[in-house]
Amino acid sequence: MIAKKILIVDDSALTRRVLCDIINSDSRYTVGGMANNGIEALHLLEKEKFDGIITDINMPRMGGLEFLKELKKQKREERVMVLSTETSEGARVTMDALELGAVDFIQKPQSAIYSKDQDFITRFFSILEAVVFSNRKASSGIHRNTVVLRPGGMVVKVDNMKVPREGKGNKLVAIASSTGGPKALQSVIPRLPKNLDAPVLIVQHMPVGFTKSLADRLNSMSEVTVTEAVDGEFLEKGHVYISKGGVHMNYEEAGGRGRIKYTDEPSREGVKPCANYMYESLCDSPFHSIVCVVLTGMGHDGTEGIQNLAKKKKTFIIAEDEKSCVVNGMPGSIRATGLVNEVVDLDLVAQSIVANVGVR
């Protein structure tokens, strides 16, 4: 197997050296070039072909966002991993980078010691694999519709959807997503009507500090209210709750009402939050039925949880179609169980959700 060539773009010599050592430790990859900023990187791309790019955001002359804009303008095929910081500003800018086409991000190692941490290395290679082997058409946004800011015209028409396919009853929507998920959610959540007849729970695999920025971004685009879920808050219909990073989001009953409960079990499927916990916490819930949605992502999270949920509750399971997935791991895993009721293109996921829960 020929090693995949990776381009590193960062103005820090230490970061370049650290990433170079990590990448070259895996025979599947090799560092094919390094650049101090976006301008130097573009010059290298004119001369050589790379299989993936890792870029910092804050760089002199041309930063990461400008670099991503130029890659998009040139319609280049190379996929990108972004190096992010833990600050709130870093989280906001990371959301911008994902909108511009970056496949995923990893928090920038602050020292050579941290970069040797096995959890960091495992996550790094998981993301790099997604970057190099992702669905290029899906991750570049080719043929995807653009969802405009509220009150735009992309919201699902609901005139004939007041009685959902599964009949009347109290319902809930539970969504799992990972690599490519932030952008995929922008094709789903802004299309939901504000009078959706169900609350929506989302587990998106992201580190601590980034889920609030994702929620704020989606809220600015949507008719439904989107927030980072707060421990103990009661669920409301037409409200979307995104799990915090670093903890597991569960459902629990309190005084005859459903609310958010965070727990701190170890990572499961290598992720925290893990959608399996969310789905399993719904097994004894009072909902008439639960619409489970699995979007793009590496790995198998969601499959075991949905299988366990389906044994105890009436479910309607929607999986994103492989052609529109950035990474087909999670949707492919749930499809392989034979439990899936619908396999739909990303642009039709919201329509399927509305058809199954209705509006108030």
C-alpha positions in Angstrom: 0.0 0.0 0.0 1.3 3.4 -1.0 1.4 5.8 2.0 -1.0 8.7 1.8 0.7 12.1 1.5 -0.3 14.7 4.1 0.4 18.4 4.0 0.9 20.2 7.3 0.1 23.9 7.4 1.2 25.7 10.6 3.4 28.6 11.6 4.7 26.8 14.7 7.9 24.8 14.0 7.2 22.7 17.2 3.7 21.8 16.0 4.9 20.9 12.6 7.6 18.6 14.1 5.2 17.0 16.6 2.6 16.3 13.9 5.3 15.0 11.5 6.5 12.5 14.1 2.9 11.3 14.8 2.0 10.9 11.1 5.2 9.2 10.1 4.7 6.7 12.9 1.9 5.1 10.9 2.9 3.3 7.7 -0.4 4.3 6.1 0.7 8.0 6.0 3.7 10.1 5.2 4.3 13.9 5.5 4.6 15.0 2.0 5.1 18.7 2.7 5.0 21.5 5.3 4.0 25.2 5.0 4.1 28.1 7.4 0.7 29.6 6.2 -2.0 29.3 3.6 -0.1 31.1 0.9 2.8 28.7 1.1 0.4 25.8 1.2 -1.3 26.9 -2.0 2.0 27.2 -3.8 2.8 23.6 -2.7 -0.6 22.4 -4.0 0.1 23.9 -7.4 3.2 21.6 -7.7 2.2 18.4 -5.8 -0.9 16.3 -5.0 -1.7 15.5 -1.4 -4.2 13.1 0.0 -5.1 15.2 3.0 -4.3 18.5 4.7 -3.9 19.5 8.4 -4.1 23.2 9.0 -3.9 25.7 11.9 -6.4 28.6 12.0 -4.3 31.5 13.2 -1.3 32.0 10.9 0.4 35.1 9.4 -0.3 36.3 5.8 -3.1 33.7 5.2 -4.9 32.0 8.1 -6.8 28.8 8.0 -10.2 30.2 7.2 -8.9 32.2 4.2 -7.0 29.1 3.1 -10.2 27.0 3.3 -12.1 29.6 1.3 -9.4 29.5 -1.4 -9.5 25.7 -1.5 -13.3 25.8 -1.9 -13.0 28.5 -4.6 -10.5 26.3 -6.5 -12.8 23.2 -6.1 -9.9 21.2 -4.8 -10.4 17.6 -3.8 -8.1 17.4 -0.8 -9.9 17.1 2.5 -8.9 19.1 5.6 -8.4 18.5 9.3 -8.4 21.7 11.4 -6.3 22.4 14.5 -8.4 24.1 17.1 -7.9 25.8 20.4 -10.0 25.2 23.6 -11.1 28.9 23.9 -14.7 30.0 23.1 -13.4 32.0 20.2 -11.5 28.9 19.0 -14.8 26.9 19.1 -16.6 29.6 17.2 -13.9 29.8 14.5 -13.9 26.0 14.3 -17.6 26.0 13.4 -16.7 28.5 10.6 -14.0 26.1 9.4 -16.4 23.1 9.3 -18.9 25.2 7.3 -16.2 26.0 4.8 -15.6 22.3 4.2 -13.2 21.0 6.9 -14.1 17.3 7.6 -13.3 17.5 11.3 -11.0 19.1 13.9 -8.7 18.2 16.7 -7.5 20.4 19.6 -4.0 21.6 18.9 -1.4 19.9 21.1 0.1 22.5 23.4 3.2 20.5 24.1 5.3 17.6 22.9 4.3 15.7 26.1 0.5 16.1 25.4 1.0 14.9 21.8 2.3 11.6 23.1 -0.9 10.9 25.1 -2.5 7.8 23.7 -6.0 9.2 23.7 -4.8 12.1 21.6 -3.0 9.9 19.1 -6.0 7.6 18.8 -8.4 10.5 18.1 -5.8 12.1 15.7 -5.6 9.0 13.5 -9.3 8.4 13.7 -9.9 11.9 12.2 -7.0 11.6 9.8 -8.5 8.3 8.4 -11.9 10.1 8.0 -10.1 13.0 6.2 -8.2 10.8 3.8 -10.9 8.3 3.1 -14.0 10.4 3.4 -16.7 10.7 0.7 -15.3 13.6 -1.2 -18.5 14.7 -2.9 -20.4 14.7 0.5 -17.7 16.4 2.5 -17.2 19.1 -0.2 -20.9 19.9 -0.2 -21.2 19.0 -3.9 -24.9 18.7 -4.9 -26.0 19.7 -1.3 -28.7 22.3 -1.0 -27.9 25.5 0.9 -29.9 26.1 4.1 -30.4 29.8 4.6 -30.7 31.7 7.9 -34.2 32.0 9.4 -36.8 32.7 8.3 -35.6 31.2 5.0 -37.5 29.0 2.7 -36.1 25.6 3.4 -38.4 24.6 6.3 -40.3 21.4 5.6 -43.9 22.0 4.4 -46.2 20.6 7.0 -49.8 21.3 5.7 -50.5 17.6 5.1 -48.3 16.2 7.9 -50.4 16.8 11.1 -51.1 13.1 11.4 -47.8 11.3 11.3 -47.2 7.9 9.7 -47.0 6.1 13.0 -50.3 7.6 14.4 -50.9 9.8 17.3 -49.1 9.7 20.7 -46.3 11.3 22.6 -43.1 11.1 20.6 -39.4 12.0 20.7 -36.6 12.4 18.1 -33.1 11.2 19.0 -30.2 11.9 16.6 -26.6 10.5 16.6 -23.9 12.0 14.5 -20.1 12.3 14.4 -17.5 13.1 11.7 -19.2 15.4 9.2 -22.1 15.8 11.6 -22.0 19.6 12.3 -22.5 20.4 8.7 -25.0 17.5 8.2 -27.0 18.9 11.1 -27.2 22.2 9.3 -29.1 20.4 6.5 -31.5 18.9 9.0 -32.3 21.1 12.0 -33.0 24.4 10.1 -35.6 22.5 8.1 -37.6 21.5 11.1 -40.8 23.6 11.8 -41.0 25.5 15.1 -44.2 23.7 15.9 -42.7 20.2 15.6 -44.7 17.9 17.8 -41.7 16.4 19.7 -38.5 17.3 21.5 -35.2 16.5 19.8 -32.1 15.1 21.5 -28.8 15.1 19.7 -25.5 13.4 20.5 -22.8 14.9 18.3 -19.3 13.7 19.1 -17.4 16.8 20.0 -14.9 17.7 22.8 -15.8 19.8 25.9 -16.4 23.5 25.0 -17.5 23.0 21.3 -21.1 21.9 21.6 -22.3 25.3 22.8 -20.9 27.0 19.7 -22.6 24.3 17.6 -25.9 24.8 19.3 -25.7 28.6 19.0 -24.9 28.3 15.3 -27.8 26.0 14.6 -30.1 28.1 16.7 -29.3 31.2 14.6 -30.3 29.3 11.4 -33.5 27.5 12.7 -37.1 28.1 13.5 -36.9 25.5 16.3 -35.0 26.5 19.5 -31.6 24.9 19.7 -29.5 24.9 22.9 -26.7 22.9 24.6 -28.7 20.7 27.0 -28.6 21.7 30.7 -28.6 19.0 33.4 -32.1 18.8 35.0 -34.0 20.9 32.4 -37.4 19.6 31.3 -38.0 18.7 27.7 -40.3 20.8 25.5 -41.7 20.0 22.1 -40.1 22.0 19.2 -36.9 22.3 21.2 -33.5 20.7 20.2 -31.1 19.7 22.9 -27.5 19.0 22.1 -25.4 17.0 24.5 -22.4 18.7 26.1 -19.0 17.3 25.3 -17.2 15.2 27.9 -20.3 13.7 29.5 -23.1 11.4 28.5 -26.6 12.8 28.0 -29.5 10.6 29.2 -33.3 10.9 29.6 -35.0 10.5 33.0 -38.4 10.9 34.5 -39.0 13.4 37.3 -42.5 14.3 38.6 -44.2 12.8 35.5 -42.1 14.9 33.1 -39.0 14.1 31.1 -35.7 15.9 31.7 -32.0 15.8 30.8 -29.6 13.9 33.1 -25.9 13.9 32.5 -23.7 11.0 33.7 -20.0 10.4 33.8 -19.4 6.8 32.8 -16.2 6.0 30.9 -16.1 6.5 27.2 -18.0 4.0 25.1 -17.3 3.2 21.5 -14.3 5.5 22.2 -16.5 8.6 22.5 -18.0 10.8 25.2 -20.8 11.7 24.8 -22.0 8.4 23.4 -25.3 8.0 21.7 -25.8 4.5 22.9 -26.4 5.8 26.5 -28.9 8.3 25.2 -30.9 5.6 23.3 -30.8 3.1 26.2 -32.0 5.7 28.7 -35.2 6.0 26.6 -36.0 2.3 27.0 -38.4 2.9 30.0 -39.6 6.3 28.9 -43.3 7.0 28.5 -43.1 8.0 24.8 -45.5 6.3 22.4 -42.7 5.9 19.9 -39.1 7.2 19.3 -37.7 8.4 15.9 -34.0 7.4 15.9 -31.8 9.1 13.3 -28.2 8.1 12.5 -26.2 10.6 10.5 -22.6 10.5 9.1 -19.8 9.4 11.5 -16.9 7.1 12.1 -17.4 3.9 14.1 -20.6 2.2 15.3 -22.1 4.5 18.0 -25.8 4.4 18.1 -26.2 0.8 16.8 -26.1 -1.1 20.1 -28.2 1.6 21.8 -30.9 1.5 19.1 -31.0 -2.3 19.1 -31.6 -2.3 22.9 -34.2 0.4 22.6 -36.1 -1.3 19.8 -36.5 -4.4 22.0 -38.6 -2.3 24.5 -40.1 0.6 22.6 -41.8 1.3 19.3 -39.1 2.9 17.1 -38.9 4.4 13.6 -35.3 4.3 12.5 -33.9 6.6 9.8 -30.3 6.2 8.4 -28.6 8.7 6.2 -27.9 7.3 2.7 -24.3 6.3 2.1 -24.0 8.7 -1.0 -24.6 11.8 1.2 -22.5 10.7 4.2 -19.0 12.1 4.7 -18.3 8.9 6.6 -20.6 5.9 6.3 -19.5 4.1 9.5 -22.4 4.9 11.9 -25.2 4.8 9.3 -23.7 1.8 7.6 -23.6 0.0 11.0 -27.3 0.6 11.8 -28.3 -0.3 8.3 -26.5 -3.6 8.6 -28.8 -4.6 11.5 -31.9 -4.8 9.2 -33.8 -2.6 11.7 -33.8 0.6 9.6 -37.2 1.8 8.4 -35.9 4.4 5.9 -32.6 5.2 4.2 -32.7 8.7 3.0 -30.5 11.4 1.5 -29.3 14.0 3.9 -31.6 16.6 2.4 -34.6 14.5 3.1 -33.9 13.6 6.7 -35.9 16.5 8.1 -38.9 15.7 5.9 -38.8 12.1 7.2 -38.7 13.3 10.8 -41.7 15.6 10.3 -43.6 12.9 8.5 -43.2 10.6 11.6 -43.8 13.0 14.5 -46.1 15.6 12.9 -46.7 19.2 14.1 -48.8 20.8 16.8 
